[in-house]
Amino acid sequence: MKAVPPLTPSGPLVMPERADRTLPNGLKVTAMRRSSVPLAEIRLRVPFARADLANGQVLGSTLLSGTETMSVVDIAAELQAVGGGLSAGADADWLAVSGNSLVDGLDRLLELLAGSLTGAVYPANEVQTNRERIADRIAVARNQPAHLVRAALLKRMYPGHPYAIQTPEPEAVRAAETAALAELHAARVRPDGAILVIVADMDPEKALDSVERALGGWASGAELVTLPSAPELTGGPVTLVDRPGSVQSSIRAAMTTVHRTSPDHAPLSLVNMIYGGYFSSRLVENIRESKGYTYSPHSGIEHAQASSAMIIAADVATEVTGPALMEIMYELGRLSLLAPSEEELEQARQYSLGTLRLGMATQAGLASLTMTLASSGLQAGWLEGHLERLATVSREEVADCARRYLAPTNAAYVVLGEASTIEAPLSSWTQVARA
């Protein structure tokens, strides 16, 4: 059998041609040229912090459902004519719109987007349809372990903060009305602080001109609403959420990390990879491959406007809840005390560099990544610097970050499962508090 050849060294990152412009109404626009296919991808984010959660969910799903001159059917037909589509949604940070079209249909795509941003009417029948769909989806989700444990973890991480609640009550969603949505739209769907990214097979300056023609009349002047800083995350007892009759336990853990602008971001990204961020990680090797406690344990770093956190997740059989949680803590402690090997670090490094480059390989991926960075306040050139930083971070730097951020006592732990079965075994070796 022939030996597997070594990886080809990565060449320098060559970013596409780019142009940036801030319109007089405050909208910040970035256009990039990617000539692989004759398509245009757009991403828009509008600041939506502290918007009413129920109305915000319905607004996001109904934003593109009609204007004074076009019905939802008319809009769909126009989008189809340019080989494109638009979709929208809202979370605790942003109202987000994404879409695409053939490159020669970009002007029309932007006109349709502008029509909804400046003249959405929220037809009563569309509002009713969407609010019922959202309310039903929430009701179903509230019976799912992944949703329940996520809700409990957010409450543990963000007490008293808007991030603490991930979904509104179904009854509040069903109460959403056209008048309330129109009022929320008028107050919050404004270009001040909004960001638009376009990736297309066309000259970036021409793309910016198209944006200015379509969206230059979008009204500005709204007061920018911001989120408070997230509360400091501290360790403490394991939070136990009872789910009677459950045949498995959902384990989650969270610890504070850093914003992408921090010098620690690159080494912490590699720490996450080594711990549980990909299939060759320590967590997978321990509680999947070695002990068979779970199928797909993982960890990941989540960045929001007001916080950054590393989240660890594993779903295990009820009878191994205690041992699985103990191994999760053990691997945190081991990595915070013992530096990874050079081989372990290099594998994580190559995986991280490869997935970043792969994510930029398509127009859609490049548009989404550029929007993610832009909405974090990062300027052109940050990505090149980040890739270089990932490529050069030393074993000592990774070990130092693991020591400072991954101590098991710094984490917040939540376990969802049948409390009558798992509480006593957990309490025998760690502190437990019922939710």
Secondary structure as GFF3:
##gff-version 3
##sequence-region A 1 435
A	DSSP	beta_strand	18	22	.	.	.	ID=ss1
A	DSSP	beta_strand	28	33	.	.	.	ID=ss2
A	DSSP	beta_strand	39	47	.	.	.	ID=ss3
A	DSSP	alpha_helix	53	62	.	.	.	ID=ss4
A	DSSP	alpha_helix	72	81	.	.	.	ID=ss5
A	DSSP	beta_strand	85	90	.	.	.	ID=ss6
A	DSSP	beta_strand	94	102	.	.	.	ID=ss7
A	DSSP	three_ten_helix	103	105	.	.	.	ID=ss8
A	DSSP	alpha_helix	106	119	.	.	.	ID=ss9
A	DSSP	alpha_helix	124	141	.	.	.	ID=ss10
A	DSSP	alpha_helix	145	157	.	.	.	ID=ss11
A	DSSP	three_ten_helix	162	164	.	.	.	ID=ss12
A	DSSP	alpha_helix	170	174	.	.	.	ID=ss13
A	DSSP	alpha_helix	178	188	.	.	.	ID=ss14
A	DSSP	beta_strand	195	200	.	.	.	ID=ss15
A	DSSP	alpha_helix	204	215	.	.	.	ID=ss16
A	DSSP	beta_strand	238	242	.	.	.	ID=ss17
A	DSSP	beta_strand	248	256	.	.	.	ID=ss18
A	DSSP	alpha_helix	265	272	.	.	.	ID=ss19
A	DSSP	pi_helix	273	277	.	.	.	ID=ss20
A	DSSP	alpha_helix	282	284	.	.	.	ID=ss21
A	DSSP	pi_helix	285	290	.	.	.	ID=ss22
A	DSSP	beta_strand	298	303	.	.	.	ID=ss23
A	DSSP	beta_strand	308	317	.	.	.	ID=ss24
A	DSSP	three_ten_helix	318	320	.	.	.	ID=ss25
A	DSSP	alpha_helix	321	337	.	.	.	ID=ss26
A	DSSP	alpha_helix	342	359	.	.	.	ID=ss27
A	DSSP	alpha_helix	363	374	.	.	.	ID=ss28
A	DSSP	alpha_helix	382	392	.	.	.	ID=ss29
A	DSSP	alpha_helix	395	405	.	.	.	ID=ss30
A	DSSP	three_ten_helix	408	410	.	.	.	ID=ss31
A	DSSP	beta_strand	412	417	.	.	.	ID=ss32
A	DSSP	alpha_helix	419	427	.	.	.	ID=ss33
A	DSSP	beta_strand	432	434	.	.	.	ID=ss34
###
